[in-house]
């Protein structure tokens, strides 16, 4: 995301024009021939500022662009650095006979041992960004699949151009139903299917589980919530948490609230299918909550993990103390690799393995 420096914010009117103009520039880049488009997208990605503009400007940019694509050149570099990943088998899934299903299936290499678990994975991106080619979607799926865990990565509609709840959630559910009905593709039975997501994708995954629970439908074997945003009004931090967060530049509470309001649309922002933080945890499957120590969203994930534990749900809550938000969006970094490893351990060995 291209952003104006936080220390030199633009006046509101100029900011609106600036971010709309950037959006139209991206729209033009999308129309370039493939080679030029990929180079331009790669350059934009390498020049991203860590300063976030106000959420309405983010939304304005994305809508002017008609959606922000993810470049693919980083995937070539990933395969060059990790050639073993080339053995992962990919299959695009696109079915609309009974509702939208758009996803990508990542299968272990030929000759790999029979898997014991498979994952339906939902990338994040503030409900307005991300795709199947995003690092958080593609890298995790490749790493898990090469180690013998099939992954179905879900492509859901963004909350832009008038799209709000429940549309993205319905897309995630359609992918879950496809996975249950086609679990033979994964080499596992439906009872070995897990669901998970990062950030906004963690919200969608958790919301999907509550929808399934309320409808008495097939539940996942577990849910994996990586640095999730589970409510729009973040609880106040504990004094210890506030001290730890003070060392990192974070999005404001207003930014998170506006992002969540865009997701919820006309629905109540405390509806349990919109904000899983407010849902009754009774009956949930085992849950792995991964929290980043230098991430404002820990104010959502940590209370949620405690609520589940207090309700008797089997929970493993792990904090990466030095990690900032979204380590799965940083392939090859120590916190990214640690996150992948812990998700892999959870899927293959459960709580007992996490505690070992």
Secondary structure, DSSP 8 states (H G I E B T S, - for coil): -----GGG---HHHHHHHHHHHHHHHHHHHTS-HHHHHHHHHHHHHT--S----HHHHHHHHHHHTS----SHHHHHHHHH-GGGGG-EEEEEEE-TTS-EEEEEEE--TT----S-EEEEE--STTTS--TTSHHHHHHHHHHHHTT-EEEEE----S-TT--TTHHHHHHHHHHHHHHHTGGGTTS-GGGEEEEEETHHHHHHHHHHHHHHHTT----SEEEEES----SS-----HHHHHHHTTS----HHHHHHHHHHHHTTS-TT-TTT-GGGS--TT--EEEEEEEEE-TTHHHHHHHHHHHHHTT--EEEEEEEEEES-GGGSTTSHHHHHHHHHHHHHHHHHHHHHH-
